[in-house]
Structure formats: C-alpha cells, structure tokens
Amino acid sequence: MTTPEIIPFAEGEAQLDWIGLTDALAAGHDLPRAEIADSFLYRGGDTLLNRAAWIDGLGLAVKSATIFPGNASVGKPAVNGGVSVYSDDDGTLAAIVDFHLVTKWKTAGDSLLAARRLARADSKVILIVGAGTVARSLVEAYSTAFPEARFEIWNRTGAKAQELADQFAHVTAVDDLAGAVEQADIVSCATMSTEPVLRGKWLRPGTHVDLIGAYRPDMREADDDVLTRGRLFVDSLDTTVGHIGEIKDPIARGVISDADIVADYYGLDAFARQADDEITVFKNGGGAHLDLMVSRYILDRWRTR
C-alpha cells in the first residue's frame, strides 16, 4: 500500500502560484458536477465540521475542521483540522493536507478566478474591506493578476487596517469607506458582518464587487442596491442560493430572483464582462468541491516539486 503524502503549510505553499490555481479551478468545473455533503457534531461550544466532496475523474476529499473557541484564552488557534484526499481510482488515501493551507488558497483563489473573468483588465485600485486573515491572502492573490494595481484597506478598527497595510509596500489604510469605494475598480469584502457595510450607491460604473465574508443565512455584507445595480454571479448555486444571506435574503423579499444570477462556475463561459462601464458582482460561497479541487492542485504540485 502506498504511503499517503503529508503536506504541511509552509512546504506546500512554496510550490503554489495563484494563476495556476485559478486555472486548476476552471478545469475542475469542466468535470461532472460534484457530489457534496456536510456534517456537524457538537459538544457544548465546540464543533467538528466535516465537508466531503466527490468529483468523478478527480477524486474525493474530506475537510475536517475542529472549532474550539476556548483555545483563544490559552494562546492556541481556535480552528484546526486537515484535508484527506482519496484516489478516484481505488479510494486509497493519497494525501493529508494542512487545513489552513487549503482554506487560504481556496478562499482567495475562488475570488481571483471570478475577478480574472469579470473585473476590467486595467483595474488599478483594489479596495479590501476587512483586515483579517483573508484580507492578507487577497492582497497576495490579486497582486498576481493585477500587478500594476495599488491596494487600499478599510476596517472598522482602523489600527488593524494600518497594521496589515504596513506589511506591504503597495497597500494603504483608509478611513473613509464611501470615498474609497467611489474610487475603486475592484471592491473585495471579507468581513464577519451581519449587516451591510457596502452600499450600492457608492459604486461607480465599471466596478467589480467580490463578496466573501457572509456565509450564514443571517449575514450580509452588501445592501440590495449592490445586487440590483450589477450583473450577479456565484461560485456555486448549490452552496449560495437558499444558504447564504447575501443571496437568500433578497430572493426571499423579492428584491432579486434566481433568474438574476447569470451563472455559477459550472457555466464559466458566461463569466464575461459585457461593457467597460458594467458593474459585476460575485458571491464567493465556498464549498467542499472547491476544497477538493484546491487539494488536488496542491497534491499535483507537491508531487512534481
């Protein structure tokens, strides 16, 4: 029996590049639609989340996450886990990949694939709303596809935005969100907000909007005007419609309908800007199928290192 590969964060990340990842995600969506399933186990405030996916021709993956909020009080990470990747041929365990490596590259890579198709190629100002872990990944990812762009960071806590900006030569912290949105070519939201922080009235023609943070039915980052002013795309109809407040809430109130969603990644040919002054809106919902695609990309790069 072949010993599975063990792929840690730093050594695995050294083999990767963002453009190659988005190409791998596009290729993964040329395969049959994934079968996905999530399961949860609880003990008080602690959680075990398993997200599983199977794509015929690519393989299987189970991403396990343990969420122990109490770890923070003793200086330990609250979220831990791993991704088990299995062969599509015989079901044997091919690799165990660091959880944080897969999550980082999946989240930012998901948004970058859409931006490469929907944002204007000459985008020069990229605004990131939020200054957490995802925001740093977004700077790294977007910088590869838009190398001439400068970045701005806004966060409710200005000091945190400045702390992130100080880590990059081409990033500036800003405190006027409305003014920053009005000047941005790309706006990427990665917050934990349950109420909209992004207003559609601030968007100028030609802007691409990337919505990442909302992942529960009670979460919104963008108001209704954002969704009605732009052409709307999602990464997966299965993981956004009916599940995430950004899409579920306005559909339930009749603000938009399912028909207003142009396409998901299984209709990637439709991901195209129709005019320079068009506003495009992309909802990054994630999903186990993307974890599988990213894990396979990581494994393939690891084997050819």
C-alpha positions as CSV (number, residue, x, y, z in Angstrom):
1,M,0.0,0.0,0.0
2,T,1.3,3.4,-1.0
3,T,2.1,5.7,1.9
4,P,0.0,8.9,1.7
5,E,1.7,12.3,1.2
6,I,1.8,14.6,4.3
7,I,1.7,18.2,3.1
8,P,2.4,20.9,5.7
9,F,1.6,24.6,5.3
10,A,5.0,26.3,4.5
11,E,6.5,23.5,2.4
12,G,3.2,23.1,0.5
13,E,2.7,26.8,-0.2
14,A,6.2,27.1,-1.6
15,Q,5.1,25.0,-4.6
16,L,1.9,27.0,-5.5
17,D,1.0,30.0,-7.6
18,W,-2.3,31.9,-7.7
19,I,-2.7,31.9,-11.5
20,G,-2.1,28.2,-11.7
21,L,-4.6,27.6,-9.0
22,T,-7.4,29.5,-10.8
23,D,-6.6,27.5,-14.0
24,A,-7.0,24.3,-12.0
25,L,-10.3,25.5,-10.6
26,A,-11.6,26.3,-14.1
27,A,-10.5,22.8,-15.2
28,G,-12.2,21.2,-12.2
29,H,-15.5,22.7,-13.3
30,D,-15.2,21.1,-16.7
31,L,-15.7,17.7,-14.9
32,P,-19.1,16.4,-13.8
33,R,-20.8,18.4,-11.1
34,A,-19.6,17.4,-7.6
35,E,-21.5,15.5,-5.0
36,I,-21.1,17.3,-1.7
37,A,-22.2,16.8,1.9
38,D,-21.6,18.5,5.2
39,S,-21.9,17.1,8.8
40,F,-21.7,18.7,12.2
41,L,-21.0,17.3,15.7
42,Y,-21.2,19.4,18.8
43,R,-20.0,19.4,22.4
44,G,-21.1,22.5,24.2
45,G,-19.5,25.3,22.3
46,D,-17.0,23.1,20.4
47,T,-17.7,21.8,16.9
48,L,-16.5,19.2,14.5
49,L,-17.3,20.1,10.9
50,N,-16.8,17.6,8.1
51,R,-17.2,18.7,4.5
52,A,-17.0,16.0,1.9
53,A,-16.9,16.1,-1.9
54,W,-16.6,13.6,-4.8
55,I,-15.9,14.6,-8.3
56,D,-15.9,11.8,-10.9
57,G,-12.4,11.9,-12.6
58,L,-10.8,14.0,-9.9
59,G,-11.2,12.1,-6.6
60,L,-12.6,12.5,-3.1
61,A,-11.8,14.8,-0.2
62,V,-13.0,15.2,3.4
63,K,-12.1,18.5,5.0
64,S,-12.4,18.2,8.8
65,A,-12.4,21.3,11.0
66,T,-12.4,21.5,14.8
67,I,-13.6,24.8,16.2
68,F,-12.7,25.1,19.9
69,P,-13.4,28.8,20.9
70,G,-11.9,28.3,24.3
71,N,-8.4,27.8,22.7
72,A,-8.0,31.5,22.3
73,S,-7.8,32.1,26.0
74,V,-4.7,29.8,26.3
75,G,-3.0,31.1,23.1
76,K,-4.0,28.3,20.8
77,P,-5.7,28.5,17.4
78,A,-9.5,28.2,17.7
79,V,-9.8,26.4,14.3
80,N,-7.7,23.4,13.4
81,G,-8.1,20.4,11.1
82,G,-6.9,18.6,8.0
83,V,-7.9,17.6,4.5
84,S,-7.9,13.9,3.5
85,V,-7.6,13.4,-0.3
86,Y,-8.6,10.0,-1.8
87,S,-7.9,8.4,-5.1
88,D,-10.8,8.3,-7.6
89,D,-9.4,5.0,-9.0
90,D,-9.4,2.8,-5.9
91,G,-10.4,5.0,-2.9
92,T,-7.0,4.8,-1.2
93,L,-5.7,7.7,0.9
94,A,-3.5,9.8,-1.3
95,A,-2.6,12.8,0.9
96,I,-3.3,14.6,4.1
97,V,-3.0,18.4,3.5
98,D,-2.8,21.1,6.1
99,F,-6.2,22.6,6.8
100,H,-5.1,26.2,6.8
101,L,-3.2,25.8,3.5
102,V,-6.3,24.5,1.7
103,T,-8.6,27.2,3.3
104,K,-6.3,30.1,2.4
105,W,-5.8,29.2,-1.2
106,K,-9.4,28.1,-1.7
107,T,-10.9,31.3,-0.4
108,A,-8.7,33.8,-2.2
109,G,-8.4,31.6,-5.3
110,D,-12.2,31.3,-5.6
111,S,-12.5,35.1,-5.8
112,L,-9.5,35.5,-8.1
113,L,-10.9,33.2,-10.7
114,A,-14.0,35.4,-10.9
115,A,-12.0,38.6,-11.0
116,R,-9.9,37.4,-13.8
117,R,-13.1,36.9,-15.9
118,L,-15.2,39.8,-14.6
119,A,-13.0,42.7,-13.5
120,R,-11.6,45.1,-16.0
121,A,-8.1,44.1,-17.1
122,D,-6.9,47.7,-16.5
123,S,-8.1,47.8,-12.9
124,K,-5.7,50.0,-10.9
125,V,-7.3,50.5,-7.5
126,I,-8.4,47.5,-5.4
127,L,-10.2,48.1,-2.1
128,I,-10.3,45.4,0.5
129,V,-13.0,45.8,3.2
130,G,-11.9,43.9,6.3
131,A,-8.4,43.4,7.7
132,G,-8.4,39.8,8.8
133,T,-6.5,36.7,7.6
134,V,-8.4,36.5,4.4
135,A,-7.6,40.2,3.6
136,R,-3.9,39.4,3.5
137,S,-4.5,36.4,1.2
138,L,-6.5,38.7,-1.1
139,V,-3.6,41.1,-1.4
140,E,-1.3,38.3,-2.3
141,A,-3.7,36.7,-4.8
142,Y,-5.0,39.9,-6.5
143,S,-1.4,41.2,-6.9
144,T,-0.6,38.4,-9.2
145,A,-3.4,39.1,-11.7
146,F,-3.3,42.9,-11.4
147,P,0.4,43.6,-10.8
148,E,0.1,47.4,-11.5
149,A,-2.7,47.9,-9.0
150,R,-2.4,49.7,-5.7
151,F,-4.4,48.4,-2.7
152,E,-6.4,50.1,0.0
153,I,-7.6,48.5,3.2
154,W,-10.6,49.6,5.3
155,N,-11.6,48.1,8.6
156,R,-13.9,49.1,11.4
157,T,-10.9,49.2,13.6
158,G,-8.5,51.5,11.8
159,A,-5.4,50.3,13.7
160,K,-5.9,46.8,12.4
161,A,-6.1,48.1,8.8
162,Q,-2.9,50.0,9.3
163,E,-1.2,47.0,10.8
164,L,-2.0,45.0,7.6
165,A,-1.1,47.8,5.3
166,D,2.3,48.2,6.9
167,Q,3.2,44.7,5.8
168,F,3.0,45.7,2.1
169,A,4.7,48.4,0.1
170,H,1.7,48.9,-2.2
171,V,-1.1,48.9,0.4
172,T,-2.6,51.9,2.2
173,A,-5.0,52.0,5.1
174,V,-8.1,54.3,4.6
175,D,-10.7,55.5,7.0
176,D,-13.4,56.9,4.5
177,L,-15.2,53.8,3.2
178,A,-17.6,55.5,1.0
179,G,-14.9,57.7,-0.6
180,A,-12.7,54.6,-1.1
181,V,-15.5,52.6,-2.8
182,E,-16.2,55.5,-5.2
183,Q,-12.6,55.4,-6.4
184,A,-12.1,51.6,-6.6
185,D,-12.1,49.4,-9.7
186,I,-12.4,46.3,-7.6
187,V,-14.1,46.1,-4.1
188,S,-13.5,42.9,-2.2
189,C,-15.4,42.4,1.1
190,A,-14.1,39.9,3.7
191,T,-15.8,40.8,6.9
192,M,-17.9,39.0,9.5
193,S,-20.7,41.5,9.3
194,T,-24.4,40.6,9.7
195,E,-25.5,44.0,8.4
196,P,-24.5,45.5,5.0
197,V,-21.3,47.6,5.1
198,L,-21.1,48.1,1.3
199,R,-23.7,50.4,-0.3
200,G,-24.6,50.2,-4.0
201,K,-25.0,54.0,-4.3
202,W,-21.2,54.3,-3.7
203,L,-20.2,52.1,-6.7
204,R,-19.0,53.8,-9.9
205,P,-19.6,52.3,-13.3
206,G,-17.2,49.5,-14.2
207,T,-16.6,48.3,-10.7
208,H,-16.2,44.6,-9.9
209,V,-17.6,43.6,-6.5
210,D,-16.3,40.5,-4.7
211,L,-18.3,39.3,-1.7
212,I,-16.6,36.8,0.6
213,G,-17.5,37.2,4.2
214,A,-21.2,36.3,4.6
215,Y,-21.5,32.5,5.0
216,R,-24.6,32.1,7.2
217,P,-28.3,32.9,6.4
218,D,-28.2,35.8,8.8
219,M,-25.1,37.5,7.3
220,R,-25.0,40.4,4.7
221,E,-22.0,42.5,3.5
222,A,-23.7,44.3,0.6
223,D,-27.1,46.1,0.5
224,D,-29.8,45.4,-2.0
225,D,-28.6,48.2,-4.3
226,V,-25.3,46.4,-4.9
227,L,-27.1,43.3,-6.1
228,T,-29.6,45.2,-8.3
229,R,-27.1,47.6,-9.9
230,G,-24.7,44.8,-11.1
231,R,-24.9,41.5,-13.0
232,L,-24.8,38.8,-10.4
233,F,-22.6,35.7,-10.4
234,V,-21.9,33.0,-7.8
235,D,-19.3,30.3,-7.5
236,S,-21.9,27.6,-6.8
237,L,-25.7,27.7,-6.9
238,D,-25.8,24.7,-4.6
239,T,-23.9,26.5,-1.8
240,T,-25.2,30.0,-2.1
241,V,-28.9,30.1,-3.1
242,G,-31.0,29.1,-0.1
243,H,-28.0,29.1,2.3
244,I,-26.2,32.4,2.4
245,G,-28.0,35.6,3.5
246,E,-26.3,37.7,0.7
247,I,-28.4,35.8,-1.8
248,K,-31.2,34.1,0.3
249,D,-32.5,37.2,2.0
250,P,-33.0,39.4,-1.1
251,I,-34.6,36.5,-3.0
252,A,-37.0,35.9,-0.1
253,R,-38.1,39.5,-0.2
254,G,-38.5,39.6,-3.9
255,V,-35.6,42.1,-4.5
256,I,-34.0,39.7,-6.9
257,S,-34.9,36.2,-8.2
258,D,-33.0,33.1,-9.0
259,A,-33.1,34.2,-12.7
260,D,-31.0,37.3,-11.8
261,I,-28.0,35.0,-11.2
262,V,-26.2,34.9,-14.5
263,A,-24.2,31.7,-13.8
264,D,-22.1,29.8,-11.4
265,Y,-18.7,28.2,-12.2
266,Y,-20.3,25.3,-14.0
267,G,-21.3,27.8,-16.6
268,L,-17.9,29.5,-16.6
269,D,-18.2,30.6,-20.2
270,A,-20.8,33.1,-19.1
271,F,-18.4,34.8,-16.8
272,A,-17.6,37.7,-19.0
273,R,-17.9,41.5,-18.8
274,Q,-20.3,42.9,-21.4
275,A,-19.0,46.5,-21.2
276,D,-16.4,48.6,-19.5
277,D,-19.0,50.5,-17.5
278,E,-20.8,47.5,-16.3
279,I,-20.9,46.6,-12.6
280,T,-20.3,43.0,-11.9
281,V,-21.0,41.3,-8.5
282,F,-19.6,37.9,-7.5
283,K,-20.6,35.9,-4.4
284,N,-17.9,33.6,-3.1
285,G,-19.8,30.9,-1.2
286,G,-17.1,28.2,-0.9
287,G,-17.9,24.5,-0.7
288,A,-16.3,21.1,-0.3
289,H,-16.0,20.7,-4.1
290,L,-13.6,23.7,-4.1
291,D,-11.6,22.2,-1.2
292,L,-11.2,19.1,-3.3
293,M,-10.1,21.0,-6.4
294,V,-7.6,23.0,-4.4
295,S,-6.3,20.0,-2.5
296,R,-5.8,18.1,-5.8
297,Y,-3.9,21.1,-7.2
298,I,-1.7,21.2,-4.1
299,L,-1.1,17.5,-4.3
300,D,-0.2,17.6,-8.0
301,R,2.3,20.5,-7.4
302,W,3.7,18.7,-4.4
303,R,4.4,15.5,-6.4
304,T,6.3,17.5,-9.1
305,R,8.3,19.7,-6.7
